[in-house]
Amino acid sequence: MNSRDLTAYVAQIADDAERRFGTDFVSAWHDAYAREAALDLWLTQPGISVAVADQVWRLVRGELRRRSPLGDHRNGHGAPSPEVLRSGV
């Protein structure tokens, strides 16, 4: 799965989750839907590793939080990523 396909898949799953559960906030339903989509990708697509499925799940969660009207700052999700913290920036 190349970068463009991955981006399109993440956007599709985020759109589906918003249609099913609304856009008011990112809920446990959104997270569960993102997990199911990542698991489904891993189970149905040959060559998709667990690492790629995990990346899909994280990207969908991030996309849903980015789209949330409450913003990423809810529950500390706007905090710097671990990579930024390790780099000392």
N, C-alpha and C positions, 0 to 999 in steps of 0.2 A: 504494500500500500504506500503510494508516494504521498508527498506532502499535500498536494492539491486534493487528492482523494480523501485524505485524513481530515482536512479542513472542511470539505463538503459533508463528510459523514458526521462530524461533530456538530455542524450547523443544523443538519437534518434532525439529529437526535434532540438538540436543544429546542428546535421548533416544535417537534412532536411533544416534548415534555410540557412546553408552555401551552400548547393547545389542549392537552389533557388536564393539566393541573392549574392553569392560570399563570399570570405573570406578576401577581401581587407581591410575592416573596418566594424565596428559594426554600422549599420545604423538604422534609424527609421523603416525600413522594417523588420529588425531582431527583434526589440523590439515588433512590432505589431504581428509578427508571434509567438513570445514567449507568448504574451498575449492570442492570439487565441488558442494556444495549451493548456494553463492552463485553459481557459474557457471551452474548449471542454472536457478536463479531468473531470472538475467539473460537467458538464452537463451529461456526458455519463457514468461515473463510480459511482455506488452506494457506499455510505459511504465516498466519498471524500468531505472533508469540504472546505469551502472558504479559510480557513487558509492554508490548504495543497496546494490548487490551487495557492494561492499567493506565497507560498514557491517555487513551481515549476517554476513559472514565474521568480522569483528572481534568482533561481539556473540556469535557462537557460540563462538569461541575463549575469550572472557571467561567465558561461562557454563560451559563445560567446566572451566576452571580454578577457577571459584568452587565447582563441585561436587566437585572433586578432593579426596580425603581428605588429600592432602599440602598442600593450601591454595595460595593465590596466591603465597606467598613463594618457591616454587621458582623457581630461575633468575632471580631479580630481578623476577618478575611482580607482586610486591606493591609495587613502587616506585610513587611518585606518577606520575600521568599527566602528559604534557607540558603540558597546559592548566593544571594546578595549579602546575607549576614556573614557567611563564611568568607566572602571576598573582602570584607572590611570596608565596603563602600557605605 
